[in-house]
Amino acid sequence: MLVQRLGAPSDFDPLLERVRDARVVMIGEATHGSHDYYRLREQLTRRLIAECGFSFVAVEGDWPDCDRVNRSVIGAPGGAADPRTALERFDRWPTWMWANAEVARFCRWLRAWNLDRPASARVGFHGLDVYSLWESMQAIFDYLGEEDPTSLEAAQEAYRCFEPYGKRIEEYGMASRFVSARCEEEVIRLLARTREHATSDGPDRFSAWQNAEVVAGAERYYRTMVGGGPESWNVRDTHMADTLDRLLDRYGDGARGVVWAHNTHVGDARATDMGTDGMVNIGQLARERHGADAVALIGFGAYRGAVIAAPGWGSAAETMPVPPARPGSVEQRLHELLPERAVLVFDGPDEPDWATGTVDHRAIGVVYDPSFESWGNYVPTRLAQRYDGFVWCDETTPLHPLPAVSFPGELETWPSGV
């Protein structure tokens, strides 16, 4: 294991050397509300783009919202002149995950970087997640209304099937268990019609196809969610992995992607108790699909600090304390061993016992209760198998949310809010 004190972007050199040839680099975070994770992830991502030629950034966010950001950062017609304007339009709770000053700073840099380059060489910003059923449906209506009004019937049939459940779309999953409320056939027809139009070139066609994939994924997600267990989590992460693969294909030969998501999605599930519970994630799926040598997984962690999170689903965000990590955890061990900030690169068989053995590793979602630390918020982990590299912050500070109006949005399954 190589350990490098972290103080400046150049201190990422050992990690960059380890990951520079990967096709996919996934960069995690132990919370969705810590400034330090977002800032350090930005520094590493800038170097991957500027020095290694990565093609796009794909995040744990909704496709339609991120598509507005993408249009801004690539300078597409109709895109916002300032990416912050697009970020402030995020309205599905928790808005602060992406509508924050840290992401705005990165996207402004990315727009400036792109505008100095030909359109074909510009780096995109995309969403991987499955939750935007209604927004994706509306985007399909808008696209088909202009490109092929004769296909609107398939979209309208799918809409009418979901319409009785309104914004409480999770009720569809419950109804599908007891009555004939399945929208699967309508969604399959919609997906087929949209795919027909996506076979030819053009970013609008590809976006319409991806929105149809979101509708299909959301239908599967809510139908499986009510059954409990790992299946709905697996539907979600498989959808994100499939979206990543479509983006790699879309960007063409030699395309390379950076992924931003929670550690729980990025770190290989097989190195945690998630694997024994039958759960997969995008880190595991990418390694299986593309090969471990082509995929680099980077985790984050901290000992204590402060975080932006909410006490309940749909509640207002608060600044909350993050207590010192529990005794025996990865975080407690690194607090004893490492300087305030450091980057670790796992590069061989001779790793320390705390990196190869199963040790508790903290995971904080958008819903958080600091008093729960003594019996929750930790994932048993074999750190050196879960990640290829790890970024350590002994103490963190809270994220800086943008002023965005949110509505509660769809429910998520365990682990909540990651």
Long-range contacts (C-beta under 8 A, 24 or more apart in sequence): 1-344, 1-345, 1-346, 1-347, 1-348, 1-350, 1-351, 1-352, 1-355, 1-384, 2-344, 2-345, 2-347, 3-338, 3-342, 3-343, 3-344, 3-345, 4-342, 4-343, 4-345, 5-339, 5-341, 5-342, 6-40, 6-341, 6-342, 6-343, 6-391, 6-392, 7-341, 9-43, 9-44, 9-46, 9-47, 11-343, 12-43, 12-44, 12-47, 12-343, 14-343, 14-345, 15-44, 15-298, 15-343, 15-345, 15-389, 15-391, 16-44, 16-47, 16-48, 16-51, 16-52, 18-296, 18-345, 18-347, 18-388, 18-389, 19-48, 19-296, 19-298, 19-388, 19-389, 20-48, 20-51, 20-52, 22-256, 22-293, 22-294, 22-295, 22-296, 23-248, 23-255, 23-256, 23-257, 23-290, 23-294, 23-295, 24-244, 24-248, 24-256, 24-257, 24-258, 24-259, 24-286, 24-290, 24-294, 24-295, 24-296, 25-54, 25-256, 25-257, 25-258, 25-259, 25-295, 25-296, 25-298, 26-258, 26-259, 26-261, 26-266, 26-282, 26-283, 26-286, 26-295, 26-296, 26-297, 26-298, 27-258, 27-259, 27-260, 27-266, 27-298, 27-300, 28-261, 28-262, 28-263, 28-265, 28-266, 28-267, 28-297, 28-298, 28-299, 28-300, 28-387, 29-260, 29-261, 29-262, 29-263, 29-300, 30-262, 30-263, 30-299, 30-300, 30-301, 30-302, 30-362, 30-363, 30-364, 31-307, 31-309, 31-322, 31-364, 31-365, 31-368, 31-396, 32-94, 32-96, 32-97, 32-262, 32-308, 32-309, 32-364, 32-365, 32-366, 32-399, 32-417, 32-418, 33-96, 33-97, 33-307, 33-308, 33-309, 33-317, 33-364, 33-366, 33-398, 33-399, 34-302, 34-305, 34-307, 34-308, 34-393, 34-396, 34-397, 34-398, 34-399, 35-102, 35-396, 35-397, 35-398, 35-399, 35-400, 36-302, 36-305, 36-393, 36-396, 36-397, 37-300, 37-391, 37-393, 37-396, 38-100, 38-102, 38-103, 38-399, 39-102, 40-300, 40-341, 40-391, 40-393, 41-260, 41-300, 42-102, 42-105, 42-106, 42-109, 44-298, 44-391, 45-106, 45-258, 45-260, 46-106, 46-109, 48-258, 49-110, 49-113, 49-123, 49-258, 50-113, 52-256, 53-256, 54-123, 54-256, 54-257, 54-258, 55-123, 55-124, 55-251, 55-255, 55-256, 55-257, 56-123, 56-124, 56-125, 56-126, 56-247, 56-251, 56-255, 56-257, 56-258, 57-110, 57-123, 57-124, 57-125, 57-126, 57-257, 57-258, 57-259, 57-260, 58-126, 58-127, 58-128, 58-243, 58-244, 58-247, 58-257, 58-258, 58-259, 58-260, 59-98, 59-125, 59-126, 59-127, 59-128, 59-259, 59-260, 59-261, 60-97, 60-127, 60-128, 60-129, 60-240, 60-260, 60-261, 60-262, 60-265, 61-90, 61-97, 61-98, 61-127, 61-128, 61-129, 62-90, 62-92, 62-127, 62-129, 62-131, 62-132, 62-135, 62-214, 63-126, 63-127, 63-128, 63-129, 63-132, 63-136, 63-207, 63-210, 63-211, 63-214, 63-243, 64-127, 64-132, 64-135, 64-136, 64-138, 64-139, 64-211, 65-89, 65-90, 65-92, 65-98, 65-127, 65-132, 65-135, 66-98, 66-125, 66-126, 66-127, 67-126, 67-127, 67-139, 67-207, 69-98, 69-107, 69-125, 70-124, 70-125, 70-126, 72-107, 72-111, 73-107, 73-110, 73-111, 73-114, 73-122, 73-123, 73-124, 73-125, 74-111, 74-114, 74-119, 74-122, 74-123, 74-124, 75-111, 75-114, 75-115, 75-119, 75-122, 76-203, 82-108, 83-107, 83-108, 83-110, 83-111, 84-108, 84-402, 87-402, 87-404, 88-402, 88-403, 88-404, 89-404, 90-404, 90-406, 91-404, 91-405, 91-406, 91-407, 92-131, 92-132, 92-135, 92-406, 92-407, 92-409, 92-410, 93-313, 93-314, 93-406, 93-407, 93-408, 93-409, 94-310, 94-317, 94-366, 94-406, 94-417, 95-401, 95-402, 95-404, 95-405, 95-406, 96-308, 96-317, 96-399, 96-401, 96-402, 96-404, 97-366, 99-401, 99-402, 99-404, 100-399, 100-400, 100-401, 100-402, 101-399, 101-400, 101-401, 101-402, 102-399, 102-400, 104-402, 124-247, 124-251, 126-243, 126-247, 128-239, 128-240, 128-243, 128-244, 128-259, 128-261, 128-282, 129-236, 129-239, 129-240, 130-214, 130-217, 130-218, 130-221, 130-235, 130-236, 130-239, 130-240, 131-218, 131-409, 131-410, 131-412, 132-211, 132-214, 132-218, 133-162, 133-169, 133-214, 133-215, 133-218, 133-219, 133-410, 134-162, 134-167, 134-169, 136-211, 136-212, 136-214, 136-215, 136-218, 137-162, 137-211, 137-215, 139-207, 139-208, 139-211, 140-190, 140-194, 140-208, 140-211, 140-212, 140-215, 143-197, 143-204, 143-205, 143-207, 143-208, 143-211, 144-193, 144-194, 144-197, 144-208, 147-197, 147-204, 147-205, 147-208, 148-197, 151-193, 151-194, 151-197, 154-186, 154-189, 154-190, 154-192, 154-193, 155-190, 155-193, 157-186, 157-189, 157-190, 158-183, 158-186, 158-187, 158-189, 158-190, 158-215, 160-186, 161-186, 161-187, 167-407, 169-218, 169-222, 169-410, 170-222, 170-225, 170-226, 170-410, 170-411, 172-219, 172-222, 172-223, 173-222, 173-223, 173-224, 173-225, 173-226, 174-226, 176-222, 176-223, 176-226, 177-226, 177-227, 182-223, 183-219, 184-219, 184-220, 184-223, 187-215, 187-216, 187-219, 188-216, 190-215, 190-216, 191-215, 191-216, 206-250, 209-246, 210-243, 210-246, 213-239, 213-242, 213-243, 213-246, 214-239, 218-410, 222-410, 225-411, 225-413, 229-278, 230-274, 230-277, 230-278, 230-279, 232-413, 233-279, 233-413, 233-414, 234-278, 234-279, 234-280, 236-413, 237-265, 237-279, 237-280, 237-281, 237-282, 237-285, 238-280, 238-285, 240-265, 240-282, 241-282, 241-285, 241-286, 241-289, 244-282, 244-286, 245-289, 262-363, 262-365, 262-418, 263-299, 263-300, 263-301, 263-361, 263-363, 263-418, 264-363, 264-379, 264-415, 264-418, 265-418, 266-297, 266-298, 266-299, 266-387, 267-297, 267-299, 267-381, 267-386, 267-387, 268-297, 268-385, 268-386, 268-387, 270-385, 271-381, 271-382, 271-383, 271-385, 271-386, 272-361, 272-379, 272-380, 272-381, 272-382, 272-386, 273-379, 273-380, 274-379, 283-386, 296-388, 296-389, 297-386, 297-387, 297-388, 297-389, 298-387, 298-388, 298-389, 298-390, 298-391, 299-383, 299-386, 299-387, 299-389, 299-390, 299-391, 300-390, 300-391, 300-392, 300-393, 301-330, 301-331, 301-334, 301-361, 301-362, 301-390, 301-391, 301-392, 301-393, 302-331, 302-362, 302-392, 302-393, 302-394, 302-395, 302-396, 303-331, 303-332, 303-334, 303-335, 303-394, 303-395, 304-394, 304-395, 304-396, 305-393, 305-395, 305-396, 305-397, 306-396, 306-397, 306-398, 307-364, 307-368, 307-396, 307-398, 307-399, 308-398, 308-399, 308-401, 309-364, 309-365, 309-366, 309-367, 309-368, 310-366, 310-367, 310-368, 311-367, 311-368, 311-369, 312-367, 313-367, 313-408, 313-411, 313-412, 313-416, 313-417, 314-408, 314-409, 317-401, 319-398, 320-368, 320-370, 321-370, 322-364, 322-370, 322-396, 323-370, 323-373, 325-362, 326-360, 326-373, 326-374, 326-378, 328-359, 328-360, 329-359, 329-360, 329-361, 329-362, 329-378, 330-354, 330-359, 330-360, 330-361, 330-362, 330-381, 330-383, 331-361, 331-362, 333-359, 334-392, 334-394, 335-394, 338-392, 338-394, 339-394, 340-393, 340-394, 340-395, 341-391, 341-392, 341-393, 341-394, 342-391, 342-392, 343-389, 343-390, 343-391, 343-392, 344-389, 344-390, 344-391, 344-392, 345-388, 345-389, 346-383, 346-384, 346-387, 346-388, 346-389, 346-390, 351-384, 354-383, 355-382, 355-383, 355-384, 356-382, 356-383, 356-384, 356-385, 357-382, 358-382, 359-383, 361-386, 363-415, 363-418, 365-415, 365-416, 365-417, 365-418, 366-416, 366-417, 366-418, 367-416, 367-417, 368-417, 379-415
